[in-house]
Amino acid sequence: MQPTVNATVFIVDDDAIVREGMAWLLRSRHLISESFESADAFEAMLNAHPSPLLNGFPMQAGCILLDVRMPGQSGLALFEKLIASGLAQAWPVIFLTGHADIPTAVGTVKRGAFDFCEKPFSDNVLVDRIEQALALSKIRMDARHIHSELQTRLSELTDRERDVLRLVIEGLPNKLIADQLDISVRTVEVHRSRVFDKMNVKSAVELANLLREV
């Protein structure tokens, strides 16, 4: 799998040796990483850089390698906050632990964790999973950005253009649209053209397919 461009792996682990080893391993696979010695330090970074978001999603793909047990706030406690903020969906979380147990692993995956890896782990297997998590992050963020752009286009339509749009995607010809809205066919044609321009489509079929994303 090719590395995801403009993506960051966030390493959150209280063990400096683990952090340094993971950073080296990721560099060997041409992946960018940032390291944090605690959940609190990672959370402080997020609070200090709240701006690069689009509808709650970061503008850059990423994933989080999160140790379960750390001094202070635990990885599990931080994970709950990431779920609540939506960041765990944008940046998939891979738990790292030297104290794995089946109930914890199953519970975190059910709560939305991408994976749960017990130390010591296979370097190649872990990096493969990281690359898969980064690819998923990119897919999710692209979808969110497309949805946001579509909502912006829809907000630029006038009320009458919305009426015409609704009937166009129902498959009605201009004459029937004119009858339903009690306007002339020429007026329908004008509104229809403006709708197509604002939504950046060339046909009713393309418009209907686009609106399935809403």
Backbone as JSON Lines, residues from 0, in Angstrom:
{"i":0,"aa":"M","n":[0.85,-1.2,0.0],"ca":[0.0,0.0,0.0],"c":[0.88,1.25,0.0]}
{"i":1,"aa":"Q","n":[0.55,2.23,-0.86],"ca":[1.3,3.46,-0.92],"c":[0.99,4.33,0.29]}
{"i":2,"aa":"P","n":[2.02,5.01,0.87],"ca":[1.76,5.89,2.0],"c":[0.75,6.98,1.63]}
{"i":3,"aa":"T","n":[-0.09,7.36,2.59],"ca":[-1.06,8.41,2.38],"c":[-0.36,9.76,2.46]}
{"i":4,"aa":"V","n":[-0.51,10.57,1.39],"ca":[0.13,11.87,1.34],"c":[-0.5,12.8,2.36]}
{"i":5,"aa":"N","n":[0.34,13.68,2.99],"ca":[-0.16,14.66,3.95],"c":[-0.94,14.01,5.09]}
{"i":6,"aa":"A","n":[-0.35,12.99,5.67],"ca":[-0.98,12.3,6.8],"c":[0.02,12.22,7.94]}
{"i":7,"aa":"T","n":[-0.5,12.22,9.16],"ca":[0.36,12.17,10.34],"c":[-0.09,11.06,11.27]}
{"i":8,"aa":"V","n":[0.89,10.32,11.79],"ca":[0.63,9.3,12.8],"c":[0.98,9.91,14.15]}
{"i":9,"aa":"F","n":[0.02,9.95,15.07],"ca":[0.23,10.51,16.39],"c":[0.51,9.38,17.38]}
{"i":10,"aa":"I","n":[1.7,9.38,17.95],"ca":[2.13,8.34,18.89],"c":[1.95,8.87,20.31]}
{"i":11,"aa":"V","n":[1.07,8.23,21.08],"ca":[0.8,8.67,22.46],"c":[1.17,7.51,23.38]}
{"i":12,"aa":"D","n":[2.35,7.62,24.02],"ca":[2.86,6.52,24.84],"c":[3.83,7.11,25.86]}
{"i":13,"aa":"D","n":[3.75,6.67,27.12],"ca":[4.63,7.22,28.15],"c":[6.03,6.65,28.1]}
{"i":14,"aa":"D","n":[6.25,5.6,27.31],"ca":[7.57,4.95,27.2],"c":[8.36,5.62,26.07]}
{"i":15,"aa":"A","n":[9.44,6.33,26.43],"ca":[10.24,7.05,25.44],"c":[10.85,6.1,24.41]}
{"i":16,"aa":"I","n":[11.24,4.91,24.85],"ca":[11.84,3.94,23.92],"c":[10.82,3.52,22.86]}
{"i":17,"aa":"V","n":[9.59,3.29,23.3],"ca":[8.52,2.93,22.35],"c":[8.28,4.07,21.37]}
{"i":18,"aa":"R","n":[8.21,5.3,21.88],"ca":[7.96,6.44,21.01],"c":[9.07,6.6,19.97]}
{"i":19,"aa":"E","n":[10.31,6.5,20.43],"ca":[11.45,6.68,19.51],"c":[11.51,5.54,18.49]}
{"i":20,"aa":"G","n":[11.25,4.32,18.96],"ca":[11.28,3.18,18.05],"c":[10.19,3.26,17.0]}
{"i":21,"aa":"M","n":[8.98,3.67,17.42],"ca":[7.88,3.8,16.47],"c":[8.15,4.91,15.47]}
{"i":22,"aa":"A","n":[8.71,6.03,15.93],"ca":[9.01,7.14,15.03],"c":[10.03,6.71,13.98]}
{"i":23,"aa":"W","n":[11.05,5.96,14.41],"ca":[12.06,5.47,13.47],"c":[11.44,4.52,12.46]}
{"i":24,"aa":"L","n":[10.61,3.61,12.96],"ca":[9.96,2.62,12.08],"c":[9.1,3.33,11.04]}
{"i":25,"aa":"L","n":[8.35,4.34,11.46],"ca":[7.47,5.05,10.54],"c":[8.28,5.84,9.51]}
{"i":26,"aa":"R","n":[9.39,6.44,9.94],"ca":[10.26,7.14,8.98],"c":[10.77,6.19,7.92]}
{"i":27,"aa":"S","n":[11.05,4.95,8.32],"ca":[11.56,3.97,7.35],"c":[10.52,3.62,6.29]}
{"i":28,"aa":"R","n":[9.25,3.88,6.6],"ca":[8.17,3.64,5.64],"c":[7.62,4.96,5.08]}
{"i":29,"aa":"H","n":[8.42,6.03,5.25],"ca":[8.09,7.35,4.71],"c":[6.77,7.9,5.26]}
{"i":30,"aa":"L","n":[6.56,7.67,6.55],"ca":[5.37,8.18,7.23],"c":[5.79,9.22,8.26]}
{"i":31,"aa":"I","n":[5.04,10.32,8.32],"ca":[5.31,11.4,9.27],"c":[4.65,11.07,10.6]}
{"i":32,"aa":"S","n":[5.33,11.38,11.69],"ca":[4.75,11.12,13.01],"c":[5.03,12.27,13.96]}
{"i":33,"aa":"E","n":[4.19,12.36,14.99],"ca":[4.41,13.27,16.11],"c":[4.22,12.45,17.38]}
{"i":34,"aa":"S","n":[5.07,12.69,18.37],"ca":[5.05,11.87,19.59],"c":[4.64,12.7,20.81]}
{"i":35,"aa":"F","n":[3.92,12.03,21.72],"ca":[3.45,12.66,22.95],"c":[3.65,11.68,24.1]}
{"i":36,"aa":"E","n":[4.14,12.2,25.22],"ca":[4.47,11.33,26.35],"c":[3.27,10.98,27.21]}
{"i":37,"aa":"S","n":[2.14,11.62,26.96],"ca":[0.96,11.35,27.78],"c":[-0.31,11.72,27.01]}
{"i":38,"aa":"A","n":[-1.42,11.19,27.5],"ca":[-2.71,11.56,26.92],"c":[-2.97,13.05,27.12]}
{"i":39,"aa":"D","n":[-2.55,13.57,28.28],"ca":[-2.75,15.0,28.56],"c":[-1.97,15.87,27.58]}
{"i":40,"aa":"A","n":[-0.75,15.45,27.23],"ca":[0.06,16.22,26.29],"c":[-0.57,16.24,24.91]}
{"i":41,"aa":"F","n":[-1.11,15.11,24.5],"ca":[-1.79,15.04,23.2],"c":[-3.04,15.91,23.21]}
{"i":42,"aa":"E","n":[-3.79,15.85,24.29],"ca":[-5.01,16.64,24.4],"c":[-4.68,18.14,24.41]}
{"i":43,"aa":"A","n":[-3.56,18.5,25.06],"ca":[-3.14,19.9,25.08],"c":[-2.81,20.38,23.68]}
{"i":44,"aa":"M","n":[-2.18,19.52,22.87],"ca":[-1.89,19.87,21.48],"c":[-3.18,20.14,20.71]}
{"i":45,"aa":"L","n":[-4.18,19.27,20.9],"ca":[-5.45,19.44,20.2],"c":[-6.11,20.76,20.61]}
{"i":46,"aa":"N","n":[-6.07,21.07,21.89],"ca":[-6.69,22.3,22.37],"c":[-5.95,23.54,21.89]}
{"i":47,"aa":"A","n":[-4.64,23.39,21.66],"ca":[-3.84,24.53,21.21],"c":[-3.97,24.78,19.72]}
{"i":48,"aa":"H","n":[-4.45,23.78,18.97],"ca":[-4.58,23.92,17.52],"c":[-5.98,23.5,17.07]}
{"i":49,"aa":"P","n":[-7.01,24.26,17.48],"ca":[-8.38,23.86,17.16],"c":[-8.86,24.32,15.79]}
{"i":50,"aa":"S","n":[-8.05,25.12,15.08],"ca":[-8.57,25.79,13.88],"c":[-8.67,24.95,12.61]}
{"i":51,"aa":"P","n":[-7.73,24.02,12.32],"ca":[-7.8,23.38,10.99],"c":[-8.86,22.28,10.91]}
{"i":52,"aa":"L","n":[-10.13,22.68,11.1],"ca":[-11.23,21.73,11.08],"c":[-12.25,22.14,10.03]}
{"i":53,"aa":"L","n":[-12.92,21.16,9.46],"ca":[-14.04,21.41,8.55],"c":[-15.21,20.59,9.05]}
{"i":54,"aa":"N","n":[-16.24,21.29,9.59],"ca":[-17.4,20.6,10.17],"c":[-16.98,19.56,11.2]}
{"i":55,"aa":"G","n":[-16.01,19.93,12.04],"ca":[-15.58,19.02,13.09],"c":[-14.53,18.02,12.66]}
{"i":56,"aa":"F","n":[-14.2,18.0,11.38],"ca":[-13.18,17.06,10.9],"c":[-11.89,17.82,10.6]}
{"i":57,"aa":"P","n":[-10.73,17.24,10.93],"ca":[-9.47,17.89,10.58],"c":[-9.28,17.89,9.07]}
{"i":58,"aa":"M","n":[-8.46,18.81,8.59],"ca":[-8.23,18.93,7.16],"c":[-7.2,17.93,6.66]}
{"i":59,"aa":"Q","n":[-6.48,17.28,7.58],"ca":[-5.41,16.37,7.19],"c":[-5.68,14.98,7.75]}
{"i":60,"aa":"A","n":[-5.38,13.97,6.95],"ca":[-5.57,12.58,7.39],"c":[-4.59,12.25,8.51]}
{"i":61,"aa":"G","n":[-4.99,11.27,9.33],"ca":[-4.11,10.87,10.42],"c":[-4.63,9.63,11.11]}
{"i":62,"aa":"C","n":[-3.84,9.1,12.01],"ca":[-4.3,8.04,12.91],"c":[-3.55,8.18,14.22]}
{"i":63,"aa":"I","n":[-4.06,7.54,15.26],"ca":[-3.51,7.69,16.6],"c":[-3.09,6.33,17.14]}
{"i":64,"aa":"L","n":[-1.82,6.22,17.52],"ca":[-1.33,5.04,18.24],"c":[-1.4,5.38,19.72]}
{"i":65,"aa":"L","n":[-2.25,4.7,20.46],"ca":[-2.57,5.11,21.82],"c":[-2.31,4.0,22.82]}
{"i":66,"aa":"D","n":[-1.4,4.28,23.76],"ca":[-1.13,3.33,24.84],"c":[-2.33,3.29,25.78]}
{"i":67,"aa":"V","n":[-2.65,2.09,26.27],"ca":[-3.81,1.96,27.14],"c":[-3.54,2.52,28.53]}
{"i":68,"aa":"R","n":[-2.41,2.12,29.12],"ca":[-2.11,2.51,30.5],"c":[-0.96,3.52,30.51]}
{"i":69,"aa":"M","n":[-1.24,4.72,31.03],"ca":[-0.23,5.77,31.16],"c":[-0.48,6.52,32.46]}
{"i":70,"aa":"P","n":[0.57,7.12,33.04],"ca":[0.37,7.96,34.22],"c":[-0.59,9.1,33.89]}
{"i":71,"aa":"G","n":[-1.4,9.48,34.86],"ca":[-2.37,10.53,34.6],"c":[-3.56,9.97,33.85]}
{"i":72,"aa":"Q","n":[-4.0,10.68,32.85],"ca":[-5.16,10.25,32.07],"c":[-4.82,8.99,31.26]}
{"i":73,"aa":"S","n":[-5.65,7.99,31.34],"ca":[-5.38,6.74,30.61],"c":[-5.73,6.9,29.14]}
{"i":74,"aa":"G","n":[-5.21,5.97,28.34],"ca":[-5.56,5.96,26.93],"c":[-7.04,5.72,26.71]}
{"i":75,"aa":"L","n":[-7.64,4.9,27.55],"ca":[-9.07,4.61,27.41],"c":[-9.91,5.85,27.7]}
{"i":76,"aa":"A","n":[-9.49,6.65,28.69],"ca":[-10.22,7.88,29.0],"c":[-10.11,8.88,27.86]}
{"i":77,"aa":"L","n":[-8.9,8.99,27.29],"ca":[-8.72,9.88,26.14],"c":[-9.56,9.41,24.96]}
{"i":78,"aa":"F","n":[-9.62,8.09,24.77],"ca":[-10.4,7.52,23.66],"c":[-11.87,7.93,23.75]}
{"i":79,"aa":"E","n":[-12.42,7.92,24.96],"ca":[-13.81,8.32,25.14],"c":[-14.01,9.78,24.72]}
{"i":80,"aa":"K","n":[-13.05,10.63,25.02],"ca":[-13.14,12.03,24.61],"c":[-13.04,12.16,23.09]}
{"i":81,"aa":"L","n":[-12.18,11.35,22.47],"ca":[-12.03,11.39,21.02],"c":[-13.3,10.92,20.32]}
{"i":82,"aa":"I","n":[-13.98,9.94,20.93],"ca":[-15.26,9.49,20.38],"c":[-16.29,10.62,20.46]}
{"i":83,"aa":"A","n":[-16.35,11.27,21.62],"ca":[-17.34,12.33,21.84],"c":[-17.13,13.5,20.89]}
{"i":84,"aa":"S","n":[-15.88,13.81,20.58],"ca":[-15.58,14.95,19.71],"c":[-15.68,14.61,18.23]}
{"i":85,"aa":"G","n":[-15.74,13.3,17.91],"ca":[-15.76,12.87,16.51],"c":[-14.38,12.63,15.93]}
{"i":86,"aa":"L","n":[-13.35,12.96,16.7],"ca":[-11.99,12.83,16.17],"c":[-11.58,11.37,15.99]}
{"i":87,"aa":"A","n":[-12.17,10.46,16.79],"ca":[-11.83,9.04,16.65],"c":[-12.31,8.49,15.32]}
{"i":88,"aa":"Q","n":[-13.31,9.13,14.72],"ca":[-13.76,8.71,13.39],"c":[-12.85,9.28,12.32]}
{"i":89,"aa":"A","n":[-12.42,10.53,12.5],"ca":[-11.54,11.16,11.53],"c":[-10.15,10.55,11.54]}
{"i":90,"aa":"W","n":[-9.62,10.32,12.75],"ca":[-8.3,9.73,12.93],"c":[-8.47,8.38,13.64]}
{"i":91,"aa":"P","n":[-8.5,7.28,12.91],"ca":[-8.69,5.97,13.54],"c":[-7.66,5.71,14.64]}
{"i":92,"aa":"V","n":[-8.11,5.06,15.7],"ca":[-7.26,4.81,16.87],"c":[-6.82,3.35,16.9]}
{"i":93,"aa":"I","n":[-5.5,3.16,17.01],"ca":[-4.93,1.83,17.22],"c":[-4.34,1.8,18.62]}
{"i":94,"aa":"F","n":[-4.89,0.94,19.47],"ca":[-4.39,0.83,20.84],"c":[-3.14,-0.03,20.89]}
{"i":95,"aa":"L","n":[-2.17,0.41,21.68],"ca":[-0.96,-0.36,21.95],"c":[-0.91,-0.64,23.45]}
{"i":96,"aa":"T","n":[-0.65,-1.88,23.8],"ca":[-0.59,-2.19,25.23],"c":[0.28,-3.41,25.51]}
{"i":97,"aa":"G","n":[0.9,-3.39,26.66],"ca":[1.63,-4.55,27.13],"c":[0.8,-5.35,28.11]}
{"i":98,"aa":"H","n":[-0.44,-4.95,28.29],"ca":[-1.31,-5.58,29.28],"c":[-2.65,-5.93,28.64]}
{"i":99,"aa":"A","n":[-2.59,-6.55,27.49],"ca":[-3.82,-6.81,26.75],"c":[-4.7,-7.84,27.45]}
{"i":100,"aa":"D","n":[-5.98,-7.63,27.36],"ca":[-6.91,-8.66,27.8],"c":[-8.09,-8.63,26.84]}
{"i":101,"aa":"I","n":[-8.72,-9.78,26.67],"ca":[-9.76,-9.93,25.66],"c":[-10.92,-8.96,25.86]}
{"i":102,"aa":"P","n":[-11.49,-8.83,27.07],"ca":[-12.62,-7.91,27.25],"c":[-12.29,-6.47,26.85]}
{"i":103,"aa":"T","n":[-11.08,-6.0,27.22],"ca":[-10.69,-4.63,26.87],"c":[-10.57,-4.47,25.36]}
{"i":104,"aa":"A","n":[-9.92,-5.45,24.72],"ca":[-9.73,-5.39,23.27],"c":[-11.07,-5.38,22.55]}
{"i":105,"aa":"V","n":[-11.95,-6.3,22.93],"ca":[-13.26,-6.38,22.28],"c":[-14.05,-5.1,22.54]}
{"i":106,"aa":"G","n":[-13.98,-4.6,23.77],"ca":[-14.73,-3.39,24.12],"c":[-14.3,-2.17,23.33]}
{"i":107,"aa":"T","n":[-12.98,-1.98,23.18],"ca":[-12.51,-0.8,22.45],"c":[-12.85,-0.89,20.97]}
{"i":108,"aa":"V","n":[-12.76,-2.08,20.39],"ca":[-13.1,-2.23,18.97],"c":[-14.59,-1.98,18.77]}
{"i":109,"aa":"K","n":[-15.41,-2.48,19.69],"ca":[-16.85,-2.22,19.59],"c":[-17.16,-0.74,19.72]}
{"i":110,"aa":"R","n":[-16.35,-0.02,20.49],"ca":[-16.55,1.41,20.67],"c":[-16.01,2.22,19.5]}
{"i":111,"aa":"G","n":[-15.35,1.55,18.55],"ca":[-14.9,2.26,17.35],"c":[-13.4,2.29,17.14]}
{"i":112,"aa":"A","n":[-12.62,1.63,18.02],"ca":[-11.18,1.58,17.78],"c":[-10.89,0.81,16.5]}
{"i":113,"aa":"F","n":[-9.86,1.22,15.8],"ca":[-9.51,0.57,14.54],"c":[-8.86,-0.79,14.8]}
{"i":114,"aa":"D","n":[-8.02,-0.87,15.84],"ca":[-7.37,-2.14,16.16],"c":[-6.8,-2.06,17.57]}
{"i":115,"aa":"F","n":[-6.36,-3.21,18.07],"ca":[-5.83,-3.34,19.42],"c":[-4.62,-4.26,19.33]}
{"i":116,"aa":"C","n":[-3.42,-3.73,19.54],"ca":[-2.19,-4.5,19.34],"c":[-1.44,-4.66,20.65]}
{"i":117,"aa":"E","n":[-1.03,-5.88,20.93],"ca":[-0.31,-6.17,22.16],"c":[1.19,-6.11,21.91]}
{"i":118,"aa":"K","n":[1.92,-5.44,22.83],"ca":[3.38,-5.4,22.77],"c":[3.94,-6.72,23.29]}
{"i":119,"aa":"P","n":[5.04,-7.26,22.72],"ca":[5.69,-6.76,21.51],"c":[4.89,-7.14,20.27]}
{"i":120,"aa":"F","n":[4.93,-6.29,19.26],"ca":[4.16,-6.53,18.05],"c":[5.08,-6.65,16.85]}
{"i":121,"aa":"S","n":[4.58,-7.22,15.79],"ca":[5.33,-7.31,14.54],"c":[5.37,-5.94,13.89]}
{"i":122,"aa":"D","n":[6.58,-5.44,13.62],"ca":[6.7,-4.11,13.02],"c":[5.95,-4.01,11.7]}
{"i":123,"aa":"N","n":[6.14,-4.98,10.84],"ca":[5.52,-4.91,9.52],"c":[4.0,-4.98,9.6]}
{"i":124,"aa":"V","n":[3.5,-5.85,10.46],"ca":[2.04,-5.97,10.61],"c":[1.46,-4.67,11.14]}
{"i":125,"aa":"L","n":[2.12,-4.08,12.14],"ca":[1.62,-2.84,12.73],"c":[1.63,-1.71,11.7]}
{"i":126,"aa":"V","n":[2.72,-1.57,10.97],"ca":[2.78,-0.48,9.98],"c":[1.77,-0.7,8.87]}
{"i":127,"aa":"D","n":[1.55,-1.94,8.5],"ca":[0.5,-2.22,7.51],"c":[-0.86,-1.75,8.01]}
{"i":128,"aa":"R","n":[-1.14,-2.01,9.28],"ca":[-2.42,-1.57,9.87],"c":[-2.48,-0.04,9.96]}
{"i":129,"aa":"I","n":[-1.36,0.59,10.26],"ca":[-1.31,2.05,10.3],"c":[-1.63,2.63,8.92]}
{"i":130,"aa":"E","n":[-1.04,2.06,7.88],"ca":[-1.3,2.55,6.54],"c":[-2.76,2.35,6.15]}
{"i":131,"aa":"Q","n":[-3.36,1.24,6.59],"ca":[-4.78,1.01,6.33],"c":[-5.64,2.05,7.09]}
{"i":132,"aa":"A","n":[-5.23,2.36,8.31],"ca":[-5.97,3.36,9.09],"c":[-5.86,4.74,8.45]}
{"i":133,"aa":"L","n":[-4.69,5.09,7.93],"ca":[-4.51,6.38,7.26],"c":[-5.35,6.45,5.99]}
{"i":134,"aa":"A","n":[-5.41,5.34,5.26],"ca":[-6.23,5.31,4.04],"c":[-7.7,5.5,4.39]}
{"i":135,"aa":"L","n":[-8.15,4.87,5.47],"ca":[-9.54,5.03,5.91],"c":[-9.81,6.46,6.33]}
{"i":136,"aa":"S","n":[-8.86,7.08,7.03],"ca":[-9.0,8.47,7.44],"c":[-9.17,9.37,6.22]}
{"i":137,"aa":"K","n":[-8.37,9.13,5.19],"ca":[-8.46,9.93,3.95],"c":[-9.83,9.76,3.3]}
{"i":138,"aa":"I","n":[-10.32,8.54,3.24],"ca":[-11.64,8.29,2.63],"c":[-12.74,9.01,3.4]}
{"i":139,"aa":"R","n":[-12.7,8.9,4.73],"ca":[-13.73,9.53,5.55],"c":[-13.7,11.05,5.43]}
{"i":140,"aa":"M","n":[-12.51,11.62,5.41],"ca":[-12.42,13.08,5.33],"c":[-12.81,13.59,3.95]}
{"i":141,"aa":"D","n":[-12.43,12.86,2.9],"ca":[-12.86,13.25,1.56],"c":[-14.38,13.26,1.46]}
{"i":142,"aa":"A","n":[-15.01,12.23,2.03],"ca":[-16.47,12.15,2.0],"c":[-17.08,13.32,2.77]}
{"i":143,"aa":"R","n":[-16.51,13.67,3.93],"ca":[-17.03,14.78,4.73],"c":[-16.87,16.1,3.97]}
{"i":144,"aa":"H","n":[-15.74,16.27,3.31],"ca":[-15.5,17.51,2.57],"c":[-16.44,17.64,1.37]}
{"i":145,"aa":"I","n":[-16.69,16.53,0.69],"ca":[-17.63,16.53,-0.44],"c":[-19.02,16.9,0.05]}
{"i":146,"aa":"H","n":[-19.42,16.3,1.17],"ca":[-20.75,16.58,1.73],"c":[-20.86,18.06,2.12]}
{"i":147,"aa":"S","n":[-19.8,18.61,2.71],"ca":[-19.81,20.01,3.12],"c":[-19.93,20.93,1.91]}
{"i":148,"aa":"E","n":[-19.2,20.61,0.85],"ca":[-19.25,21.42,-0.37],"c":[-20.65,21.36,-0.99]}
{"i":149,"aa":"L","n":[-21.26,20.19,-0.96],"ca":[-22.6,20.03,-1.51],"c":[-23.62,20.84,-0.72]}
{"i":150,"aa":"Q","n":[-23.49,20.83,0.59],"ca":[-24.39,21.62,1.44],"c":[-24.24,23.11,1.14]}
{"i":151,"aa":"T","n":[-23.02,23.54,0.87],"ca":[-22.78,24.95,0.53],"c":[-23.48,25.31,-0.77]}
{"i":152,"aa":"R","n":[-23.37,24.44,-1.77],"ca":[-24.04,24.71,-3.05],"c":[-25.55,24.79,-2.86]}
{"i":153,"aa":"L","n":[-26.12,23.87,-2.08],"ca":[-27.56,23.88,-1.85],"c":[-28.01,25.15,-1.14]}
{"i":154,"aa":"S","n":[-27.2,25.65,-0.23],"ca":[-27.57,26.85,0.52],"c":[-27.62,28.08,-0.37]}
{"i":155,"aa":"E","n":[-26.98,28.02,-1.53],"ca":[-26.95,29.16,-2.45],"c":[-28.17,29.21,-3.37]}
{"i":156,"aa":"L","n":[-29.0,28.16,-3.34],"ca":[-30.2,28.15,-4.17],"c":[-31.3,29.02,-3.56]}
{"i":157,"aa":"T","n":[-32.06,29.68,-4.42],"ca":[-33.23,30.42,-3.94],"c":[-34.36,29.43,-3.65]}
{"i":158,"aa":"D","n":[-35.4,29.9,-2.99],"ca":[-36.54,29.03,-2.68],"c":[-37.16,28.46,-3.96]}
{"i":159,"aa":"R","n":[-37.31,29.31,-4.97],"ca":[-37.9,28.83,-6.22],"c":[-36.99,27.83,-6.91]}
{"i":160,"aa":"E","n":[-35.68,28.05,-6.86],"ca":[-34.75,27.1,-7.45],"c":[-34.8,25.75,-6.72]}
{"i":161,"aa":"R","n":[-35.03,25.79,-5.42],"ca":[-35.19,24.55,-4.66],"c":[-36.45,23.81,-5.1]}
{"i":162,"aa":"D","n":[-37.51,24.55,-5.35],"ca":[-38.75,23.94,-5.83],"c":[-38.53,23.24,-7.17]}
{"i":163,"aa":"V","n":[-37.84,23.94,-8.05],"ca":[-37.56,23.37,-9.38],"c":[-36.64,22.16,-9.25]}
{"i":164,"aa":"L","n":[-35.62,22.27,-8.41],"ca":[-34.7,21.15,-8.2],"c":[-35.45,19.9,-7.75]}
{"i":165,"aa":"R","n":[-36.33,20.07,-6.79],"ca":[-37.09,18.93,-6.25],"c":[-37.88,18.22,-7.34]}
{"i":166,"aa":"L","n":[-38.52,18.99,-8.2],"ca":[-39.34,18.4,-9.25],"c":[-38.5,17.84,-10.39]}
{"i":167,"aa":"V","n":[-37.35,18.46,-10.64],"ca":[-36.44,17.95,-11.66],"c":[-35.95,16.55,-11.29]}
{"i":168,"aa":"I","n":[-35.54,16.37,-10.03],"ca":[-35.01,15.07,-9.64],"c":[-36.1,14.02,-9.5]}
{"i":169,"aa":"E","n":[-37.36,14.48,-9.45],"ca":[-38.48,13.53,-9.51],"c":[-38.75,13.06,-10.93]}
{"i":170,"aa":"G","n":[-38.07,13.71,-11.89],"ca":[-38.19,13.29,-13.27],"c":[-39.26,14.0,-14.08]}
{"i":171,"aa":"L","n":[-39.81,15.09,-13.53],"ca":[-40.88,15.8,-14.24],"c":[-40.31,16.64,-15.38]}
{"i":172,"aa":"P","n":[-40.98,16.67,-16.53],"ca":[-40.58,17.55,-17.62],"c":[-40.91,19.0,-17.28]}
{"i":173,"aa":"N","n":[-40.33,19.92,-18.04],"ca":[-40.51,21.35,-17.74],"c":[-41.98,21.75,-17.74]}
{"i":174,"aa":"K","n":[-42.78,21.2,-18.66],"ca":[-44.19,21.59,-18.76],"c":[-44.94,21.25,-17.47]}
{"i":175,"aa":"L","n":[-44.71,20.05,-16.93],"ca":[-45.39,19.65,-15.7],"c":[-44.88,20.45,-14.5]}
{"i":176,"aa":"I","n":[-43.58,20.76,-14.5],"ca":[-43.03,21.59,-13.42],"c":[-43.7,22.96,-13.45]}
{"i":177,"aa":"A","n":[-43.85,23.51,-14.65],"ca":[-44.49,24.82,-14.8],"c":[-45.93,24.77,-14.29]}
{"i":178,"aa":"D","n":[-46.64,23.7,-14.62],"ca":[-48.03,23.57,-14.16],"c":[-48.1,23.49,-12.64]}
{"i":179,"aa":"Q","n":[-47.2,22.69,-12.03],"ca":[-47.25,22.52,-10.57],"c":[-46.89,23.8,-9.83]}
{"i":180,"aa":"L","n":[-45.96,24.56,-10.38],"ca":[-45.51,25.77,-9.69],"c":[-46.25,27.03,-10.16]}
{"i":181,"aa":"D","n":[-47.12,26.83,-11.15],"ca":[-47.91,27.94,-11.68],"c":[-47.02,29.06,-12.22]}
{"i":182,"aa":"I","n":[-46.02,28.66,-13.0],"ca":[-45.14,29.6,-13.67],"c":[-45.0,29.17,-15.12]}
{"i":183,"aa":"S","n":[-44.36,30.0,-15.94],"ca":[-44.23,29.68,-17.36],"c":[-43.12,28.66,-17.57]}
{"i":184,"aa":"V","n":[-43.19,27.96,-18.7],"ca":[-42.15,26.99,-19.06],"c":[-40.81,27.7,-19.19]}
{"i":185,"aa":"R","n":[-40.83,28.9,-19.75],"ca":[-39.58,29.67,-19.91],"c":[-38.96,29.96,-18.55]}
{"i":186,"aa":"T","n":[-39.78,30.3,-17.56],"ca":[-39.26,30.56,-16.22],"c":[-38.66,29.3,-15.62]}
{"i":187,"aa":"V","n":[-39.32,28.16,-15.86],"ca":[-38.76,26.89,-15.39],"c":[-37.4,26.65,-16.03]}
{"i":188,"aa":"E","n":[-37.29,26.91,-17.32],"ca":[-36.02,26.7,-18.03],"c":[-34.91,27.55,-17.44]}
{"i":189,"aa":"V","n":[-35.26,28.79,-17.08],"ca":[-34.25,29.69,-16.49],"c":[-33.81,29.17,-15.12]}
{"i":190,"aa":"H","n":[-34.78,28.8,-14.3],"ca":[-34.44,28.28,-12.96],"c":[-33.66,26.97,-13.06]}
{"i":191,"aa":"R","n":[-34.06,26.13,-13.97],"ca":[-33.39,24.84,-14.15],"c":[-31.93,25.06,-14.54]}
{"i":192,"aa":"S","n":[-31.69,25.99,-15.45],"ca":[-30.33,26.3,-15.87],"c":[-29.5,26.82,-14.7]}
{"i":193,"aa":"R","n":[-30.09,27.69,-13.9],"ca":[-29.37,28.23,-12.75],"c":[-29.06,27.14,-11.72]}
{"i":194,"aa":"V","n":[-30.0,26.24,-11.5],"ca":[-29.78,25.13,-10.58],"c":[-28.6,24.28,-11.06]}
{"i":195,"aa":"F","n":[-28.59,23.94,-12.34],"ca":[-27.51,23.13,-12.89],"c":[-26.16,23.85,-12.72]}
{"i":196,"aa":"D","n":[-26.15,25.17,-12.98],"ca":[-24.91,25.92,-12.85],"c":[-24.42,25.93,-11.41]}
{"i":197,"aa":"K","n":[-25.33,26.22,-10.46],"ca":[-24.93,26.3,-9.06],"c":[-24.51,24.95,-8.5]}
{"i":198,"aa":"M","n":[-25.14,23.89,-8.96],"ca":[-24.81,22.55,-8.47],"c":[-23.69,21.91,-9.29]}
{"i":199,"aa":"N","n":[-23.26,22.61,-10.34],"ca":[-22.15,22.14,-11.17],"c":[-22.42,20.77,-11.79]}
{"i":200,"aa":"V","n":[-23.63,20.65,-12.39],"ca":[-24.02,19.42,-13.09],"c":[-24.53,19.8,-14.47]}
{"i":201,"aa":"K","n":[-24.65,18.79,-15.34],"ca":[-25.09,19.03,-16.71],"c":[-26.39,18.34,-17.06]}
{"i":202,"aa":"S","n":[-26.91,17.52,-16.16],"ca":[-28.14,16.79,-16.47],"c":[-28.91,16.49,-15.19]}
{"i":203,"aa":"A","n":[-30.2,16.15,-15.37],"ca":[-31.03,15.78,-14.23],"c":[-30.54,14.51,-13.57]}
{"i":204,"aa":"V","n":[-30.03,13.58,-14.36],"ca":[-29.51,12.32,-13.81],"c":[-28.29,12.6,-12.94]}
{"i":205,"aa":"E","n":[-27.4,13.45,-13.43],"ca":[-26.2,13.79,-12.65],"c":[-26.59,14.51,-11.36]}
{"i":206,"aa":"L","n":[-27.6,15.36,-11.44],"ca":[-28.08,16.07,-10.26],"c":[-28.65,15.09,-9.23]}
{"i":207,"aa":"A","n":[-29.46,14.14,-9.68],"ca":[-30.06,13.15,-8.79],"c":[-28.98,12.3,-8.13]}
{"i":208,"aa":"N","n":[-27.98,11.9,-8.9],"ca":[-26.87,11.1,-8.33],"c":[-26.1,11.89,-7.29]}
{"i":209,"aa":"L","n":[-25.89,13.18,-7.57],"ca":[-25.16,14.02,-6.63],"c":[-25.91,14.15,-5.31]}
{"i":210,"aa":"L","n":[-27.22,14.3,-5.38],"ca":[-28.0,14.54,-4.17],"c":[-28.17,13.28,-3.33]}
{"i":211,"aa":"R","n":[-27.8,12.15,-3.87],"ca":[-27.79,10.93,-3.03],"c":[-26.75,11.03,-1.93]}
{"i":212,"aa":"E","n":[-25.78,11.94,-2.11],"ca":[-24.72,12.12,-1.11],"c":[-25.2,12.91,0.09]}
{"i":213,"aa":"V","n":[-26.34,13.58,-0.04],"ca":[-26.82,14.43,1.07],"c":[-27.38,13.56,2.2]}
